[in-house]
Amino acid sequence: MPDYFNKNVEIFNQDAQANEGYIYTATNRLSSNLATQRTTDCILETKYFTGRTVLDMGCGDGFYTTRFYDLGHPSKLYGVDGAKAAIDVANSNKGDRQIAFEVGDVHNLPYPDNSFDLVMLQSILHHDDNPADIIREAFRLAPLVLIHEPNGNNFGLKIIEKLSRYHREHHEKSYSTRQMIGWINQTGGKVVYKRFAGFVPMFCSDRIAKTTKMIEPLIERLPLINTLGCAIYVLVAERN
């Protein structure tokens, strides 16, 4: 693995060992629950899972992966992540679900070309210093790639990344949709689906969470406001 990749993975190993999952998944905090649910809904609403063989690259502790298995109805589902402790949590929590969780470097996976119908890059690219390389690997493995990321068009998010201790410790950054689409095009893909969604900050107070959740539907509906104000975006791209 690249040196920076090992460094970025280690903080997630520490999280998984300390919390039996990640800080934002192994919690009853209202803001985290609202934000993760909105992410889950937005990804499932793409309707790209049913009947497909899916690889969740950077699956972490498996929190989302198990939900996509239960609600998305893929024919087969695999999850891979560089953090061994997170994969251990994923395997311990999957129950009798037929999900194969493995440790691996998402820059260089051992699967043959075209092993999957869909690769999901769910909120991992903003932890990496070379997102285009991961996208390239995803397109090697599947003709369809689904990307979910924090909305790098949102100026407020840029401020949080600088001020939040959690964001700094986890080497978090965010990329604009223009940057992301540029990398997709560079690696031989084209975007066929784009959506902005969410407005609840992940680690805010209950009061702020309730308020932002109330106005979230309005923020999502308004052109330009959703581009600049929403918390996340979802892109689906197909290989040219």
SVG drawing of the C-alpha trace seen along z (x, -y; Angstrom):
<svg xmlns="http://www.w3.org/2000/svg" viewBox="-39 -29 44 46">
<polyline fill="none" stroke="black" stroke-width="0.4" points="0.0,0.0 1.2,-3.6 2.7,-5.2 -0.1,-7.9 -2.7,-5.1 -1.3,-3.2 -1.3,-6.4 -4.9,-7.1 -6.0,-3.5 -4.4,-3.4 -6.8,-6.0 -9.8,-3.8 -8.2,-0.7 -8.0,-2.7 -11.6,-3.8 -12.9,-0.3 -10.9,1.2 -12.0,-1.5 -15.7,-1.7 -16.5,1.7 -17.2,-0.3 -16.8,-3.8 -17.6,-6.8 -20.5,-7.9 -22.0,-4.4 -21.6,-2.9 -23.6,-5.7 -27.1,-6.8 -26.3,-10.4 -29.2,-11.9 -27.2,-13.9 -25.1,-10.9 -28.2,-8.7 -30.0,-11.2 -27.0,-11.8 -26.2,-8.1 -29.9,-7.3 -30.0,-10.0 -26.9,-8.6 -28.3,-5.1 -31.6,-6.3 -29.9,-8.4 -27.6,-5.5 -30.5,-3.0 -32.7,-5.4 -30.3,-5.1 -31.8,-1.6 -28.5,-0.2 -28.2,2.7 -31.0,5.2 -29.7,8.4 -26.2,7.1 -22.9,8.3 -21.5,5.5 -18.2,4.6 -18.1,2.1 -14.6,0.7 -13.6,-0.9 -16.5,0.7 -15.1,-0.2 -17.0,1.5 -19.7,2.8 -22.4,0.5 -23.6,-0.6 -22.8,2.7 -25.2,4.7 -28.0,2.2 -27.3,2.3 -27.5,6.1 -30.8,6.0 -32.5,3.3 -30.8,3.2 -31.1,6.9 -27.9,7.4 -27.2,10.9 -23.8,11.0 -22.1,8.4 -18.4,8.1 -16.7,5.6 -13.1,4.7 -11.2,2.2 -7.6,1.5 -8.4,1.4 -8.3,4.9 -10.0,4.0 -12.9,2.5 -13.2,5.7 -13.2,7.8 -16.2,5.7 -17.9,6.1 -17.6,9.9 -18.7,10.1 -21.9,8.0 -23.0,9.5 -24.9,12.3 -26.0,14.9 -25.9,12.4 -23.9,13.7 -21.4,10.9 -17.7,11.6 -15.6,9.0 -11.9,8.9 -8.8,6.8 -7.3,5.2 -5.6,2.2 -8.3,0.4 -5.6,-0.9 -4.7,2.6 -7.1,5.4 -6.6,9.1 -9.8,9.5 -9.7,10.1 -11.0,7.4 -14.8,7.1 -15.4,9.2 -18.4,7.1 -21.4,5.4 -21.1,2.4 -18.3,1.0 -19.4,-1.4 -17.0,-4.0 -18.9,-5.1 -17.3,-8.1 -13.7,-6.9 -12.2,-9.1 -12.0,-12.2 -9.6,-10.2 -7.2,-9.5 -4.5,-11.6 -5.0,-9.9 -8.7,-9.5 -8.3,-9.1 -6.2,-5.9 -9.0,-4.4 -11.6,-5.3 -9.4,-3.8 -9.2,-0.6 -13.0,-0.6 -13.5,-0.9 -11.1,2.0 -13.4,4.2 -16.8,3.0 -18.5,1.1 -20.5,-0.9 -19.2,-2.9 -21.3,-4.6 -19.6,-7.4 -20.8,-9.0 -18.8,-11.9 -19.0,-14.9 -20.0,-17.9 -16.8,-19.7 -18.9,-22.6 -20.1,-23.5 -17.9,-26.3 -19.2,-25.5 -17.8,-22.0 -14.4,-23.4 -14.5,-25.4 -15.5,-22.3 -12.6,-20.4 -10.2,-23.0 -11.8,-23.4 -13.0,-20.0 -10.5,-17.8 -12.2,-14.7 -11.9,-15.8 -8.2,-16.7 -7.3,-13.5 -9.0,-11.5 -7.2,-13.4 -10.6,-14.5 -10.9,-16.7 -13.6,-17.2 -13.7,-17.4 -16.0,-19.4 -18.3,-17.7 -16.2,-19.4 -13.0,-17.7 -14.8,-14.4 -16.3,-14.4 -12.9,-15.4 -11.3,-12.3 -14.1,-10.1 -13.6,-11.4 -9.8,-11.0 -10.2,-7.4 -12.5,-6.5 -16.0,-7.0 -18.9,-9.4 -21.5,-10.4 -25.0,-9.2 -26.6,-10.1 -25.9,-13.1 -27.7,-14.1 -27.1,-16.4 -28.7,-15.6 -28.5,-15.9 -28.2,-18.9 -27.6,-17.5 -24.0,-17.9 -22.7,-14.6 -21.6,-15.6 -23.9,-18.5 -26.1,-19.0 -29.6,-17.5 -31.1,-21.0 -29.2,-21.8 -29.9,-18.3 -33.6,-18.7 -33.6,-22.2 -31.4,-21.2 -33.5,-18.1 -36.7,-20.2 -35.3,-22.4 -33.4,-19.6 -36.1,-18.8 -36.1,-22.5 -32.4,-22.7 -32.3,-19.5 -35.0,-20.8 -33.6,-24.2 -31.2,-24.4 -27.8,-25.9 -28.7,-26.0 -28.5,-22.2 -25.2,-22.3 -23.6,-24.7 -25.5,-23.8 -26.1,-20.0 -23.9,-17.8 -23.3,-15.1 -23.5,-14.1 -24.0,-10.8 -22.7,-10.1 -23.1,-7.1 -20.7,-6.7 -20.4,-4.1 -17.2,-3.1 -16.9,-4.3"/>
</svg>
